[in-house]
Amino acid sequence: MDRVSSASNVLPARRDDITGQFGLIWLVLREPLIVPVLKVLVVVCLGMSVMLFIERVYMGVVIVFVKLLGKKPNNSYKCEPLKDDIEVGNSAYPMVLVQIPMYNEKEVYQLSIGAACGLSWPSDRVIIQVLDDSTDPAIKSLVEVECQRWASKGINIKYEIRDNRKGYKAGALREGMKHSYVKLCDYVAIFDADFQPEPDFLWRSIPFLVHNPEIALVQARWKFVNSDECLMTRMQEMSLDYHFTVEQEVGSATYAFFGFNGTAGVWRISALNEAGGWKDRTTVEDMDLAVRASLKGWKFVYVGDLKVKNELPSTFTAYRYQQHRWSCGPANLFKKMAIEIFKNKKVSLWKKCYVIYSFFFVRKIVAHLVTFVFYCVVLPSTVMFPEVSVPKWGSVYIPSIVTLLNAVGTPRSIHLLIFWILFENVMALHRTKATLMGLLEIGRVNEWVVTEKLGDKAKLPAKATRKPRIRIGERLHLLELCTGAYLFFCGCYDLGSGKNRYYIFLYLQSFAFFIAGFGYVGTFVPNS
């Protein structure tokens, strides 16, 4: 009995000893190491916040002047409609190639091919080129049959395949340009598999290229057909509307440069070739081509009232893959092209500064890093260190103004602003990870996962006869769960012992991470 009693006394003593050792280590490291590091991080994050704030205010001021002065593409460039010439007939119209790259697009291939074949343009002056990289034989057969069906109606449509997927989309587009009939074409319009241009798309875009030989690219705006499908698609709409309403508009109006969106645009083929054609060195082949063409002195025009319908990713997994590609690629391209841009002699110093600092550094790197590192790591950590203070202008005023400026693109969703902030902070976790991968060229830097398109699949009612199995692993996301737990802990600490009163934000943000971590974001389409 005495032995049992003595053993039971030893265990708590050991636990107390271990706890005391950890406490001692914490006290030893706290003052000389952790606090100084945290103070440096606060200063760095505040600096990045100011950079992002200035960038957002600058673009806000420019877009206001653009709207007030009525500086539309129609006023800045010659764009008279093309007219018939009785003497030469249809030869008066330029030859246009329409490319549709696709990969296992079972749900949407008919929509995109049908929309492209429905474009209004002289039938002998347009070639529809379907670039099918599908690996599923059944889907490949369906796409080929669809192309044959349109060909039987008199449409000049080409179904092109290749032996491998080298270079992914860039490789498919590059191979597509090698066919002999492409040499007859002056311009190339590109549409991803879920994009559905209106019949008058070419009539409204081609005149800019015909009448202005200095223009290489005409970019249209995206119009989201499923923005009301779920809360996640509404959040995406808010972010992308700002991109098109402000970022693309400002770039077009000031420097005649912006990033090609990879689809819903028309390129001058001679400009595309002069820039070096399609390259697959990063996962943003569209941005790569745009930067190289701009360095050759070519101009771009964004036509905001020319809209092309498309689908937003409505599953959280598909959206995460897309955002990884969109964040990793630009960072990797910046690393590879920064010196080349700086040394370029054909463009002005101001334009080089705009591309390097504003377009790449602030928007593609700083914006992601500061959103996650500051608001989800550094700021929450300060609640445990009263010696480290964050000024109100950095923790409240700047993020509030930046958020309001971001909301101007989608006035109808202003009531969802709080949800948008929380969701963007969650996604900043993946964007930051992807940005670091791109800068360091590690991990999944060249990973290309085609964004899943559901078409009408997500809207179909589930069969009442059998409920599909849902594996827990399909829904759980450990990174989000761990971050949510950390924020929840910081919130509890702040509520109990802290003085910063961040706990309301910390609790809300932790719940957002938990919701994402348990997979309750977007629509869910089980595998079985």
Secondary structure as the mmCIF struct_conf table of DSSP 4:
data_model
#
loop_
_struct_conf.conf_type_id
_struct_conf.id
_struct_conf.beg_label_comp_id
_struct_conf.beg_label_asym_id
_struct_conf.beg_label_seq_id
_struct_conf.end_label_comp_id
_struct_conf.end_label_asym_id
_struct_conf.end_label_seq_id
HELX_RH_AL_P HELX_RH_AL_P1 ASP A 2 LEU A 29
HELX_RH_PI_P HELX_RH_PI_P1 ARG A 30 ILE A 34
HELX_RH_AL_P HELX_RH_AL_P2 VAL A 35 LEU A 68
TURN_TY1_P TURN_TY1_P1 LEU A 69 GLY A 70
HELX_RH_AL_P HELX_RH_AL_P3 PRO A 73 SER A 76
BEND BEND1 TYR A 77 TYR A 77
HELX_LH_PP_P HELX_LH_PP_P1 GLU A 80 LEU A 82
STRN STRN1 ASP A 85 ASP A 85
TURN_TY1_P TURN_TY1_P2 ILE A 86 VAL A 88
STRN STRN2 GLY A 89 GLY A 89
HELX_RH_3T_P HELX_RH_3T_P1 ASN A 90 ALA A 92
BEND BEND2 TYR A 93 TYR A 93
HELX_LH_PP_P HELX_LH_PP_P2 PRO A 94 MET A 95
STRN STRN3 VAL A 96 MET A 102
BEND BEND3 TYR A 103 ASN A 104
TURN_TY1_P TURN_TY1_P3 LYS A 106 VAL A 108
HELX_RH_AL_P HELX_RH_AL_P4 TYR A 109 CYS A 117
TURN_TY1_P TURN_TY1_P4 GLY A 118 GLY A 118
BEND BEND4 TRP A 121 TRP A 121
HELX_RH_3T_P HELX_RH_3T_P2 SER A 123 ARG A 125
STRN STRN4 VAL A 126 ASP A 132
HELX_RH_AL_P HELX_RH_AL_P5 PRO A 137 ALA A 151
TURN_TY1_P TURN_TY1_P5 SER A 152 GLY A 154
STRN STRN5 ILE A 157 GLU A 160
BEND BEND5 ASP A 163 ASP A 163
TURN_TY1_P TURN_TY1_P6 LYS A 166 GLY A 167
HELX_RH_AL_P HELX_RH_AL_P6 TYR A 168 GLY A 176
TURN_TY1_P TURN_TY1_P7 MET A 177 LYS A 178
BEND BEND6 HIS A 179 HIS A 179
HELX_RH_3T_P HELX_RH_3T_P3 SER A 180 LEU A 184
BEND BEND7 ASP A 186 ASP A 186
STRN STRN6 TYR A 187 ILE A 190
TURN_TY1_P TURN_TY1_P8 ALA A 193 ASP A 194
STRN STRN7 GLN A 196 GLN A 196
TURN_TY1_P TURN_TY1_P9 PRO A 199 ASP A 200
HELX_RH_AL_P HELX_RH_AL_P7 PHE A 201 HIS A 211
TURN_TY1_P TURN_TY1_P10 PRO A 213 GLU A 214
STRN STRN8 ILE A 215 PHE A 224
TURN_TY1_P TURN_TY1_P11 VAL A 225 ASP A 228
BEND BEND8 GLU A 229 CYS A 230
HELX_RH_AL_P HELX_RH_AL_P8 LEU A 231 TYR A 242
HELX_RH_PI_P HELX_RH_PI_P2 HIS A 243 GLN A 248
HELX_RH_AL_P HELX_RH_AL_P9 GLU A 249 THR A 254
TURN_TY1_P TURN_TY1_P12 TYR A 255 TYR A 255
BEND BEND9 ALA A 256 ALA A 256
BEND BEND10 GLY A 262 ALA A 264
STRN STRN9 GLY A 265 ARG A 268
HELX_RH_AL_P HELX_RH_AL_P10 ILE A 269 GLU A 274
TURN_TY1_P TURN_TY1_P13 ALA A 275 GLY A 276
BEND BEND11 ARG A 281 THR A 283
HELX_RH_AL_P HELX_RH_AL_P11 GLU A 285 LEU A 295
TURN_TY1_P TURN_TY1_P14 LYS A 296 GLY A 297
STRN STRN10 LYS A 299 ASN A 310
STRN STRN11 THR A 315 THR A 315
HELX_RH_AL_P HELX_RH_AL_P12 PHE A 316 LYS A 343
BEND BEND12 LYS A 345 VAL A 347
HELX_RH_AL_P HELX_RH_AL_P13 LEU A 349 CYS A 353
HELX_RH_PI_P HELX_RH_PI_P3 TYR A 354 VAL A 366
HELX_RH_AL_P HELX_RH_AL_P14 ALA A 367 LEU A 369
HELX_RH_PI_P HELX_RH_PI_P4 VAL A 370 VAL A 378
HELX_RH_AL_P HELX_RH_AL_P15 LEU A 379 SER A 381
HELX_RH_3T_P HELX_RH_3T_P4 THR A 382 MET A 384
TURN_TY1_P TURN_TY1_P15 PRO A 386 GLU A 387
HELX_RH_AL_P HELX_RH_AL_P16 LYS A 392 LYS A 392
HELX_RH_PI_P HELX_RH_PI_P5 TRP A 393 TYR A 397
HELX_RH_AL_P HELX_RH_AL_P17 ILE A 398 ASN A 406
HELX_RH_3T_P HELX_RH_3T_P5 ALA A 407 GLY A 409
HELX_RH_3T_P HELX_RH_3T_P6 PRO A 411 LEU A 416
HELX_RH_AL_P HELX_RH_AL_P18 LEU A 417 LEU A 440
TURN_TY1_P TURN_TY1_P16 GLU A 441 GLU A 441
BEND BEND13 GLY A 443 ARG A 444
TURN_TY1_P TURN_TY1_P17 VAL A 445 ASN A 446
HELX_LH_PP_P HELX_LH_PP_P3 VAL A 450 GLU A 452
TURN_TY1_P TURN_TY1_P18 GLY A 455 ASP A 456
HELX_RH_3T_P HELX_RH_3T_P7 LYS A 457 LYS A 459
BEND BEND14 LEU A 460 LEU A 460
HELX_LH_PP_P HELX_LH_PP_P4 PRO A 461 LYS A 463
BEND BEND15 ALA A 464 THR A 465
HELX_LH_PP_P HELX_LH_PP_P5 LYS A 467 ARG A 469
HELX_RH_AL_P HELX_RH_AL_P19 ILE A 472 ARG A 475
HELX_RH_AL_P HELX_RH_AL_P20 LEU A 478 GLY A 496
TURN_TY1_P TURN_TY1_P19 SER A 497 SER A 497
BEND BEND16 LYS A 499 ASN A 500
HELX_RH_AL_P HELX_RH_AL_P21 TYR A 503 GLY A 517
TURN_TY1_P TURN_TY1_P20 PHE A 518 GLY A 519
BEND BEND17 VAL A 521 VAL A 521
STRN STRN12 GLY A 522 THR A 523
#
